Amino acid sequence: MKEKRGIIEIAMRYRHIVFLIASILVVFGIYSLRVMPKQEFPVFTIREGLVVAVYPGTTSTEVEEQLARPLENFIFTYKEVNKEKTVSQCTNGMLIINVKLNDSVSDKDAFWSKFKHGLSQFKAQLSAGVAALQVNDDFGETSSFLITLESDGKTYRALEDYLKELEDRLRRIDAISNLRRFGLMKEQINVYVDQDKLSAYGIEIKSIAARLFTQGFTALSGSVENSCNVAPIHVSQPYTREKDIAEQIIYSDLQGNIIRLKDIAEIRREYPKPDSYIRNNGKTSILLSVEIREGSNIMQAGNKVNEILRAYSEELPADVHLYKITDQSEVVADSVHTFLKELAIAIVAVMLVVMVLIPFRVAAVSAVTIPITIAIS
């Protein structure tokens, strides 16, 4: 009758196979450390969202009766909503509902997609005075890179053109999930009417606005239809420059006398007075936030982002500068290097301590098990 062998005896008898398996697992462990998903912050799920409704011209009591109650009844039709923790706040002309989901909801994105679709249909049942009804559920994303474009002499419009080109290049990186802009301001054309000239001509502001509206907007362009296809008619925008607005006729009579807008007003293209703005190094700046897809390796994505930034910086004009304010890939890389350094210190420390008590060969075996077990796990 054969004696049954234990696992330890089998491992010692076929130690070459054990060495081979352990070596393969260590190699895979080292490879995994290089390619595994890495991010500075852990992935977490925020089961919360805001429903914001704007109802101009109403008091808080009217908002509660005409908007809050029907909207709450609609929200509570979803079984994923936690009724006890969902609260409403009514103010004059506005309603804010903090919607919290049950802890059992695993796929919050699927719920919010379904909820937004249902809410868009439910809006038709509300009063026509409700100006806006929106949902905000994007609270869990963090910026992996913050990049600024800045210049002393360039306008926001020029910086936006450079930013669009940078965004097009960054979107080619598969690990990037979202790009957000901050600090941009849109140009607007302002008309400053001279009240003295307006009174001299006997023209009212309302008539000017009405005339500009009729000459400057096209409600429907139409189409051309035949037996083969239907071709839409595209009408070019009537206002593309300040001169186009200045030349608009705001008054005419049967004798052929006409008054143009430039005769009674000054037209200027400028930026509105900002409520907030971004400056870096004392210069006008726009900010680009880069978010990395969940489950991606931020170190590999960071290498690709840095390559694009270096190449694009060389193509920019001398008065436009590109700066990287934050880079999580560098933080993660430092953390990995620190871990490897601490691991090496631990191995040496174990060998020195164990060698005091037991022979070198036993101490070496004990020390070697540390990286092997960590790599395999």
Phi, psi and chi 1 to 4 in degrees:
 res  aa     phi    psi   chi1   chi2   chi3   chi4
   1 MET       -  127.8 -176.1  175.3  178.9      -
   2 LYS   -75.5  139.2  -89.5 -171.2  174.5 -177.0
   3 GLU   -80.0  134.0 -177.1 -178.8   -5.6      -
   4 LYS   -73.5  128.5 -170.5  175.5 -179.6 -179.1
   5 ARG   -91.8  144.6  -61.7  174.8  179.0  175.0
   6 GLY   -86.4  171.8      -      -      -      -
   7 ILE   -63.9  -39.9  -63.6  177.9      -      -
   8 ILE   -65.7  -42.0  -64.0  178.1      -      -
   9 GLU   -64.8  -41.7 -176.2  179.9   -8.3      -
  10 ILE   -63.1  -41.6  -65.5  174.3      -      -
  11 ALA   -63.6  -38.1      -      -      -      -
  12 MET   -72.3  -35.1  -66.4  179.6   65.2      -
  13 ARG   -69.9  -40.5 -179.6  178.1  -67.2  -87.0
  14 TYR  -110.8   52.9  -56.7  102.1      -      -
  15 ARG   -65.3  -28.3   58.3 -176.6 -179.4  -82.5
  16 HIS   -64.4  -37.6  -62.2  -67.3      -      -
  17 ILE   -68.1  -39.4  -63.2  178.0      -      -
  18 VAL   -62.4  -43.4  175.4      -      -      -
  19 PHE   -60.8  -41.1  -69.1  155.8      -      -
  20 LEU   -64.4  -47.3  177.2   61.3      -      -
  21 ILE   -63.3  -43.9  -65.4  174.6      -      -
  22 ALA   -63.1  -40.1      -      -      -      -
  23 SER   -64.4  -42.5  -59.7      -      -      -
  24 ILE   -62.7  -43.1  -67.5  174.3      -      -
  25 LEU   -65.1  -37.3  -68.2  175.7      -      -
  26 VAL   -65.9  -42.8  169.0      -      -      -
  27 VAL   -61.2  -44.5  170.3      -      -      -
  28 PHE   -64.3  -35.8  -85.6  115.5      -      -
  29 GLY   -63.8  -44.9      -      -      -      -
  30 ILE   -63.9  -41.2  -64.1  173.1      -      -
  31 TYR   -63.9  -40.8  174.4   75.0      -      -
  32 SER   -64.6  -36.7  -61.8      -      -      -
  33 LEU   -61.0  -29.7  179.7   63.4      -      -
  34 ARG   -80.6  -40.0  178.7  177.5  177.1   82.1
  35 VAL  -106.4   -9.0  -58.7      -      -      -
  36 MET   -64.2  153.7   68.5 -173.9  -65.2      -
  37 PRO   -58.4  132.9  -23.4   33.5      -      -
  38 LYS  -137.4  131.4  -58.3 -176.5 -172.1   73.8
  39 GLN  -145.7  158.5  -69.8 -167.0   21.0      -
  40 GLU   -71.4  -39.3 -177.8  178.5    3.5      -
  41 PHE  -107.6  145.1  -58.7  108.0      -      -
  42 PRO   -70.4  156.2   26.3  -34.7      -      -
  43 VAL   -78.5  125.7  178.0      -      -      -
  44 PHE  -138.0  155.9   51.9   89.5      -      -
  45 THR  -108.5  124.6  -58.8      -      -      -
  46 ILE  -102.5  109.9  -62.0  179.6      -      -
  47 ARG   -92.5   63.7  -62.1  177.0  176.8   86.2
  48 GLU  -153.4  148.7 -171.8  172.0  -14.9      -
  49 GLY  -156.7  164.8      -      -      -      -
  50 LEU  -117.6  133.8  -68.1  177.4      -      -
  51 VAL  -110.1  118.0  178.0      -      -      -
  52 VAL  -116.8  127.1 -178.9      -      -      -
  53 ALA  -124.4  136.4      -      -      -      -
  54 VAL  -112.4  123.1  179.3      -      -      -
  55 TYR  -130.1   83.5 -164.0    1.3      -      -
  56 PRO   -62.2  145.0  -18.6   30.9      -      -
  57 GLY    80.4   11.7      -      -      -      -
  58 THR  -116.1  153.9   55.5      -      -      -
  59 THR   -84.9  170.4   63.9      -      -      -
  60 SER   -63.0  -34.3   58.4      -      -      -
  61 THR   -66.3  -43.1  -56.6      -      -      -
  62 GLU   -65.9  -37.9  -67.5  172.7  -26.3      -
  63 VAL   -62.7  -40.1  170.4      -      -      -
  64 GLU   -66.1  -42.4 -178.7  178.9   -1.3      -
  65 GLU   -76.9  -43.7  -65.9  177.0   -7.1      -
  66 GLN   -91.1  -18.9  -57.8  177.8   24.5      -
  67 LEU  -124.4  -47.9 -171.8   56.2      -      -
  68 ALA   -65.5  -47.1      -      -      -      -
  69 ARG   -63.0  -52.3  -70.0 -178.2 -179.9  178.0
  70 PRO   -63.1  -33.4   20.0  -31.4      -      -
  71 LEU   -70.9  -38.9 -163.7   53.3      -      -
  72 GLU   -65.1  -41.4  -73.6  175.6   -9.2      -
  73 ASN   -60.2  -38.6  -68.0  -26.4      -      -
  74 PHE   -67.2  -43.6  166.4   77.4      -      -
  75 ILE   -63.0  -39.4  -67.8  174.1      -      -
  76 PHE   -75.8   -2.6  -68.2  150.7      -      -
  77 THR   -73.9  -14.8   58.9      -      -      -
  78 TYR   -89.5  123.7  -69.2   88.4      -      -
  79 LYS   -69.5  -18.6   60.3 -177.3 -179.9 -179.6
  80 GLU   -74.3  -15.3  -64.1   90.9  -16.1      -
  81 VAL   -81.7  133.5  175.5      -      -      -
  82 ASN   -85.7  106.2 -171.2  -35.8      -      -
  83 LYS   -67.4  -34.0  -61.7 -179.6 -178.7  179.4
  84 GLU   -69.2  -31.7  -64.1  180.0   -5.4      -
  85 LYS  -102.3   -2.3  -63.8 -176.8  178.2 -179.7
  86 THR   -86.4  122.2  -63.3      -      -      -
  87 VAL  -126.5  155.6  -64.7      -      -      -
  88 SER  -120.8  150.9  -56.6      -      -      -
  89 GLN  -135.4  117.4  179.8 -178.8   -1.9      -
  90 CYS  -105.3  131.5  -61.8      -      -      -
  91 THR  -131.2  176.3   59.2      -      -      -
  92 ASN   -62.9  113.8  -67.4  -23.4      -      -
  93 GLY    79.9    5.9      -      -      -      -
  94 MET  -150.1  146.6 -179.1  175.9  -69.5      -
  95 LEU  -131.1  131.0  168.6   66.5      -      -
  96 ILE  -124.3  122.6  -58.9  175.5      -      -
  97 ILE  -117.1  120.7  -57.7  179.2      -      -
  98 ASN   -90.0  104.6 -170.9   -9.9      -      -
  99 VAL   -95.0  123.6 -178.9      -      -      -
 100 LYS  -115.3  138.6  -68.4 -167.3  176.5 -177.8
 101 LEU   -96.9  160.1  -52.4 -177.6      -      -
 102 ASN   -68.0  152.3  -65.8  -42.6      -      -
 103 ASP   -64.9  -19.1  -65.5  -23.1      -      -
 104 SER   -77.2  -10.0   58.4      -      -      -
 105 VAL   -74.9  114.4  177.2      -      -      -
 106 SER   -92.7  -38.9   57.4      -      -      -
 107 ASP  -108.1   86.6 -169.2   -6.7      -      -
 108 LYS   -69.6  -31.1   69.5  177.1 -174.5   67.1
 109 ASP   -63.1  -38.9  -66.4  -28.3      -      -
 110 ALA   -65.1  -39.9      -      -      -      -
 111 PHE   -65.0  -48.7  166.2   77.5      -      -
 112 TRP   -65.2  -32.2  -72.4  116.2      -      -
 113 SER   -64.8  -44.4  177.2      -      -      -
 114 LYS   -65.7  -39.9  176.6  179.1   65.3  174.4
 115 PHE   -66.1  -43.9  179.7   77.9      -      -
 116 LYS   -63.3  -38.3  -69.2  175.8 -177.9  177.9
 117 HIS   -64.0  -44.1  178.1   70.8      -      -
 118 GLY   -67.3  -35.6      -      -      -      -
 119 LEU   -68.0  -36.7 -169.5   64.8      -      -
 120 SER   -63.3  -33.6   62.8      -      -      -
 121 GLN   -77.4  -34.6  -64.0  178.8  -21.7      -
 122 PHE   -69.4  -26.0  177.2   75.6      -      -
 123 LYS   -58.5  -29.0 -175.5 -179.9  178.3 -178.1
 124 ALA   -65.7  -21.2      -      -      -      -
 125 GLN   -84.4  -12.4  -57.2  177.7   23.2      -
 126 LEU   -84.5  172.7  -62.4  174.5      -      -
 127 SER   -62.2  147.0  171.2      -      -      -
 128 ALA   -65.5  -16.0      -      -      -      -
 129 GLY   -78.9   -7.4      -      -      -      -
 130 VAL   -71.1  111.0  178.0      -      -      -
 131 ALA   -79.1  -32.9      -      -      -      -
 132 ALA  -151.8  146.6      -      -      -      -
 133 LEU  -145.6  106.9 -177.8   58.8      -      -
 134 GLN  -130.8  158.0  -65.0 -176.3  -13.6      -
 135 VAL  -122.5  134.5  178.5      -      -      -
 136 ASN  -124.4  113.9 -175.7    8.4      -      -
 137 ASP  -126.1    9.6   63.4  -62.7      -      -
 138 ASP   -94.3   83.6 -171.3    8.6      -      -
 139 PHE  -118.6  -10.2  -60.6  112.5      -      -
 140 GLY   -96.5   -6.0      -      -      -      -
 141 GLU   -83.8  139.9  -61.1  -65.3  -24.5      -
 142 THR  -120.4  149.6   56.8      -      -      -
 143 SER   -80.3  128.8  -63.0      -      -      -
 144 SER   -90.8  -29.3  -60.0      -      -      -
 145 PHE  -138.8  137.6  -56.2   89.6      -      -
 146 LEU  -119.8  120.3  -71.1  177.9      -      -
 147 ILE  -124.7  136.1  -56.8  166.0      -      -
 148 THR  -117.1  144.0   60.9      -      -      -
 149 LEU  -111.9  126.5  -89.5  173.6      -      -
 150 GLU  -139.0  154.6   59.8 -173.4   49.7      -
 151 SER  -161.1  152.1  174.3      -      -      -
 152 ASP   -84.1  -39.0  -88.1  -26.5      -      -
 153 GLY  -106.6  -19.9      -      -      -      -
 154 LYS   -77.5  148.0  -61.1  -67.7 -175.8 -178.4
 155 THR   -83.6  169.7   62.6      -      -      -
 156 TYR   -61.8  -34.8  -78.8  102.6      -      -
 157 ARG   -64.8  -41.5 -176.7  176.2 -178.0 -179.4
 158 ALA   -67.5  -41.3      -      -      -      -
 159 LEU   -64.3  -34.8  -71.2  177.3      -      -
 160 GLU   -63.7  -37.2 -175.6  177.9    8.1      -
 161 ASP   -63.2  -42.1  -67.5  -23.8      -      -
 162 TYR   -66.2  -35.7  -66.2  120.7      -      -
 163 LEU   -67.6  -38.2 -174.4   61.8      -      -
 164 LYS   -60.7  -42.4  -72.3  179.1 -179.6  178.6
 165 GLU   -63.4  -41.4  174.7   62.7   25.2      -
 166 LEU   -64.3  -41.3  177.8   59.2      -      -
 167 GLU   -62.1  -41.0  -71.8  175.3  -23.8      -
 168 ASP   -60.4  -36.9  -68.6  -20.5      -      -
 169 ARG   -74.9  -39.3  -60.4 -171.5 -175.4 -168.0
 170 LEU   -69.4  -30.9  -69.7  175.4      -      -
 171 ARG   -65.3  -17.5  -75.1 -166.0 -178.5   95.7
 172 ARG   -71.6  -16.0  -59.8  170.0 -170.4  170.9
 173 ILE   -80.9  119.4  -57.6  175.4      -      -
 174 ASP   -64.8  -29.4 -176.4   64.7      -      -
 175 ALA   -72.9  -15.9      -      -      -      -
 176 ILE   -82.2  126.7  -68.8  178.8      -      -
 177 SER   -99.4  -33.6   62.5      -      -      -
 178 ASN  -153.1  146.1 -162.2   10.2      -      -
 179 LEU  -125.6  127.0  -61.2  171.8      -      -
 180 ARG  -122.7  139.4  -58.7  176.0 -171.7  -94.3
 181 ARG  -102.8  145.1  -59.3  176.7  179.2  179.1
 182 PHE  -140.0  144.2  -61.5   95.3      -      -
 183 GLY    91.2    0.9      -      -      -      -
 184 LEU   -77.5  145.9  -86.3  175.9      -      -
 185 MET  -128.6  134.9  -74.2 -164.4  -68.5      -
 186 LYS   -87.7  138.9  -64.1  -66.4 -176.3 -179.1
 187 GLU   -69.0  150.0  -75.5 -178.0  -31.6      -
 188 GLN  -142.1  152.8   63.1 -175.7   26.9      -
 189 ILE  -102.0  117.4  -62.6  177.4      -      -
 190 ASN  -101.1  141.0  -66.7  -27.6      -      -
 191 VAL  -112.7  115.5  177.9      -      -      -
 192 TYR  -103.5  107.2  -63.4   93.8      -      -
 193 VAL   -84.6  134.9  177.9      -      -      -
 194 ASP   -84.3  112.4 -170.7  -35.9      -      -
 195 GLN   -64.9  -33.9  -66.2  -65.8  -24.2      -
 196 ASP   -65.1  -46.0  -65.4  -25.7      -      -
 197 LYS   -66.4  -35.4  -66.5 -178.3  178.4  179.1
 198 LEU   -63.6  -41.3 -159.4   64.6      -      -
 199 SER   -70.1  -36.0  -59.2      -      -      -
 200 ALA   -64.7  -37.3      -      -      -      -
 201 TYR   -86.1  -11.1  -73.5  115.7      -      -
 202 GLY    68.3   38.0      -      -      -      -
 203 ILE  -109.2  140.9  -57.3  174.7      -      -
 204 GLU   -97.1  152.4  -64.5 -177.4   -6.0      -
 205 ILE   -60.1  -39.8  -70.7  -72.0      -      -
 206 LYS   -60.5  -38.8  -66.9 -178.7  179.4  179.3
 207 SER   -68.9  -33.5   62.5      -      -      -
 208 ILE   -65.7  -46.2  -63.8  176.9      -      -
 209 ALA   -62.0  -41.7      -      -      -      -
 210 ALA   -65.0  -41.3      -      -      -      -
 211 ARG   -66.8  -41.6 -177.4   61.6   64.8   91.0
 212 LEU   -64.8  -36.7  -70.2  176.0      -      -
 213 PHE   -65.0  -45.0 -174.9   87.6      -      -
 214 THR   -68.3  -30.9   56.4      -      -      -
 215 GLN   -90.3  -17.9  -63.1 -173.5   27.0      -
 216 GLY  -108.3   -4.5      -      -      -      -
 217 PHE  -129.0  143.2  -66.3   87.6      -      -
 218 THR  -120.7  115.5  -56.7      -      -      -
 219 ALA   -76.8  -40.0      -      -      -      -
 220 LEU  -145.9  128.5 -179.8   64.6      -      -
 221 SER   -92.3  -26.8   56.3      -      -      -
 222 GLY    90.5 -170.7      -      -      -      -
 223 SER  -157.1  162.6   60.8      -      -      -
 224 VAL  -114.7  124.1  177.1      -      -      -
 225 GLU  -119.5  135.3 -177.1  177.4   -4.5      -
 226 ASN  -136.9 -169.1   55.2   33.4      -      -
 227 SER   -71.4  -18.3   58.3      -      -      -
 228 CYS   -95.3  -45.6  -61.8      -      -      -
 229 ASN  -157.0  177.7   58.4   11.7      -      -
 230 VAL  -118.8  118.2  177.5      -      -      -
 231 ALA  -106.9  122.1      -      -      -      -
 232 PRO   -73.6  152.1   27.0  -33.4      -      -
 233 ILE   -99.0  119.2  -61.5  175.0      -      -
 234 HIS  -100.5  125.3  -62.3  -76.7      -      -
 235 VAL  -105.8  125.5  178.5      -      -      -
 236 SER   -67.3  152.2   60.1      -      -      -
 237 GLN   -65.0  130.8  -65.0 -178.5   -4.7      -
 238 PRO   -71.7  -27.9   25.1  -32.8      -      -
 239 TYR  -110.2  108.7  -64.9  153.0      -      -
 240 THR  -122.3  -19.0   57.9      -      -      -
 241 ARG  -138.1  166.2  -60.0  172.2  -59.7  169.0
 242 GLU   -62.0  -34.8  -61.7   92.2  -41.2      -
 243 LYS   -63.4  -35.7 -175.5  178.2  179.0 -179.1
 244 ASP   -61.8  -39.1  -62.4  -28.2      -      -
 245 ILE   -72.9  -41.5  -60.0  176.9      -      -
 246 ALA   -61.3  -32.0      -      -      -      -
 247 GLU   -84.8   -1.1  -65.1  -65.1  -27.7      -
 248 GLN   -66.1  134.1  -70.9  -62.0  -43.0      -
 249 ILE   -83.5  123.7  -61.9  174.2      -      -
 250 ILE  -108.4   -9.9   58.9  173.3      -      -
 251 TYR  -155.2  140.8  173.9   81.1      -      -
 252 SER  -152.7  152.2   61.6      -      -      -
 253 ASP  -130.3 -179.5   56.5   22.8      -      -
 254 LEU   -69.7  -23.7  -62.1  176.9      -      -
 255 GLN   -79.0   -2.9  -73.2   74.2   32.1      -
 256 GLY    91.9    6.6      -      -      -      -
 257 ASN   -77.5  132.8  -60.5  -45.0      -      -
 258 ILE  -132.0  151.3   61.1  173.5      -      -
 259 ILE  -125.0  124.8  -60.0  175.7      -      -
 260 ARG   -97.9  161.9  -58.9 -176.5 -174.4  -86.7
 261 LEU   -61.7  -33.5 -174.0   60.8      -      -
 262 LYS   -66.5  -17.9   64.6 -179.1 -179.0 -179.5
 263 ASP   -75.0  -22.9  -62.3  -33.1      -      -
 264 ILE  -124.3    0.3   61.5  167.9      -      -
 265 ALA  -147.8  160.5      -      -      -      -
 266 GLU  -107.9  129.7  179.8 -176.0   -0.7      -
 267 ILE  -110.1  124.9  -65.4   89.7      -      -
 268 ARG  -134.5  138.1  -67.5 -156.8  -59.9 -101.5
 269 ARG   -92.0  123.8 -178.3 -171.7  -64.8  -91.4
 270 GLU  -157.6  173.4   56.2 -169.1    6.9      -
 271 TYR   -97.5  145.3  -68.6   99.5      -      -
 272 PRO   -69.0  160.2   25.9  -34.5      -      -
 273 LYS   -68.3  119.1 -174.7  177.4 -179.5  179.7
 274 PRO   -78.4  144.1   28.6  -33.3      -      -
 275 ASP   -76.7  -30.2  -63.7  -31.7      -      -
 276 SER  -151.3  157.3   61.0      -      -      -
 277 TYR  -154.0  167.1   56.3   89.5      -      -
 278 ILE  -119.4  130.0  -64.3  175.5      -      -
 279 ARG  -131.4  138.7  -65.1  179.8   71.4   85.3
 280 ASN  -131.6  129.2 -171.8   37.0      -      -
 281 ASN    58.0   30.0  -62.9  -36.4      -      -
 282 GLY    76.2   15.4      -      -      -      -
 283 LYS  -121.5  156.4  -59.4  177.4 -178.2  178.1
 284 THR   -60.9  129.6  -61.5      -      -      -
 285 SER  -139.0  154.1  -56.2      -      -      -
 286 ILE  -124.1  146.4   53.2  178.1      -      -
 287 LEU  -113.0  137.2 -178.2   69.5      -      -
 288 LEU  -119.2  121.8  178.7   65.1      -      -
 289 SER  -100.8  127.1  170.6      -      -      -
 290 VAL  -111.3  124.0 -178.4      -      -      -
 291 GLU  -110.0  139.6  -61.3  172.5    3.5      -
 292 ILE   -98.6  141.4  -62.6  -62.9      -      -
 293 ARG   -64.8  143.2 -164.1 -175.8  -49.8  -81.9
 294 GLU   -61.6  135.4 -179.5 -179.3  -24.1      -
 295 GLY    87.1    7.2      -      -      -      -
 296 SER   -94.9  160.5  -59.8      -      -      -
 297 ASN   -91.0  108.3 -171.7  -34.9      -      -
 298 ILE   -68.9  -24.8 -166.4  172.8      -      -
 299 MET   -69.6  -43.7  -66.5  173.3   62.2      -
 300 GLN   -66.5  -41.2  -66.6 -179.9  -11.4      -
 301 ALA   -63.9  -37.8      -      -      -      -
 302 GLY   -62.8  -38.2      -      -      -      -
 303 ASN   -62.2  -40.8  -67.6  -26.7      -      -
 304 LYS   -69.5  -40.5  -64.7  178.7 -178.9  178.5
 305 VAL   -62.8  -43.5  169.8      -      -      -
 306 ASN   -65.0  -36.2  -70.3  -32.1      -      -
 307 GLU   -62.5  -44.0  -71.0  177.7    5.1      -
 308 ILE   -65.7  -41.8  -68.9  176.8      -      -
 309 LEU   -64.9  -40.2  -65.6 -178.4      -      -
 310 ARG   -64.1  -45.0  -79.6 -166.5  -64.8  -91.6
 311 ALA   -66.2  -40.5      -      -      -      -
 312 TYR   -72.0  -33.2 -169.6   57.9      -      -
 313 SER   -61.4  -34.8  -63.1      -      -      -
 314 GLU   -70.8  -21.9  -63.0  175.0   -4.0      -
 315 GLU   -90.0  -14.6  -58.5  175.6   13.3      -
 316 LEU   -74.0  153.5  -68.5  173.8      -      -
 317 PRO   -62.8  164.7  -19.4   30.0      -      -
 318 ALA   -65.5  -26.8      -      -      -      -
 319 ASP   -94.4    7.3   59.3  -18.9      -      -
 320 VAL  -117.5  127.0  178.9      -      -      -
 321 HIS  -121.9  143.5  -56.3  -76.4      -      -
 322 LEU  -114.2  125.1 -176.4   65.9      -      -
 323 TYR  -127.6  144.1  -71.3   97.0      -      -
 324 LYS  -105.8  110.5 -172.5  173.1   56.8  175.4
 325 ILE   -79.8  -49.2  -62.9  178.8      -      -
 326 THR  -129.3  148.2   61.0      -      -      -
 327 ASP  -147.0  101.1 -174.1  -11.2      -      -
 328 GLN   -67.3  -25.1  -73.8 -170.4   13.9      -
 329 SER   -63.2  -35.0   64.8      -      -      -
 330 GLU   -68.5  -38.4  -65.2 -179.9   -5.7      -
 331 VAL   -63.8  -44.7  177.9      -      -      -
 332 VAL   -66.0  -40.7  174.0      -      -      -
 333 ALA   -61.9  -41.6      -      -      -      -
 334 ASP   -62.9  -38.3  -69.1  -20.3      -      -
 335 SER   -65.1  -41.7  -61.3      -      -      -
 336 VAL   -65.3  -43.4  173.0      -      -      -
 337 HIS   -64.1  -38.8  -66.1  156.9      -      -
 338 THR   -64.0  -40.4  -58.6      -      -      -
 339 PHE   -62.0  -44.9  162.5   74.2      -      -
 340 LEU   -65.5  -38.4  -64.6  176.8      -      -
 341 LYS   -65.0  -43.9 -177.1  177.3   70.1  174.7
 342 GLU   -65.0  -34.2  -62.8  -66.6  -22.9      -
 343 LEU   -64.2  -43.1  176.5   62.1      -      -
 344 ALA   -64.6  -39.4      -      -      -      -
 345 ILE   -63.9  -38.8  -66.2  174.0      -      -
 346 ALA   -64.4  -41.0      -      -      -      -
 347 ILE   -63.5  -46.9  -65.7  173.2      -      -
 348 VAL   -63.4  -40.7  173.8      -      -      -
 349 ALA   -63.7  -41.8      -      -      -      -
 350 VAL   -63.0  -43.5  168.7      -      -      -
 351 MET   -62.9  -42.0  -68.5 -175.5   64.8      -
 352 LEU   -66.9  -40.6  -67.0  176.2      -      -
 353 VAL   -70.6  -44.7  172.2      -      -      -
 354 VAL   -69.2  -33.6  176.4      -      -      -
 355 MET   -63.7  -23.1  -77.2  175.1   58.6      -
 356 VAL   -68.8  -31.2  176.2      -      -      -
 357 LEU  -102.2  -33.8  -56.2  175.2      -      -
 358 ILE  -131.6  167.7   57.0  179.0      -      -
 359 PRO   -61.4  164.0  -23.6   33.6      -      -
 360 PHE   -61.9  -42.3  174.2   77.9      -      -
 361 ARG   -62.3  -42.6  -69.6 -174.9   60.7 -175.6
 362 VAL   -66.1  -40.1  179.4      -      -      -
 363 ALA   -64.2  -38.8      -      -      -      -
 364 ALA   -63.8  -42.3      -      -      -      -
 365 VAL   -62.1  -43.7  171.7      -      -      -
 366 SER   -62.7  -39.9  -59.8      -      -      -
 367 ALA   -70.0  -38.5      -      -      -      -
 368 VAL   -66.2  -29.0  167.4      -      -      -
 369 THR   -65.2  -22.6   56.2      -      -      -
 370 ILE   -64.5  -58.2  -62.6  175.5      -      -
 371 PRO   -65.6  -31.3   23.6  -33.6      -      -
 372 ILE   -65.1  -49.2  -70.0  177.9      -      -
 373 THR   -66.0  -38.2   52.8      -      -      -
 374 ILE   -66.6  -43.6  -69.1  177.6      -      -
 375 ALA   -63.4  -42.4      -      -      -      -
 376 ILE   -68.1  -42.3  -67.4  175.0      -      -
 377 SER   -69.5      -   60.7      -      -      -
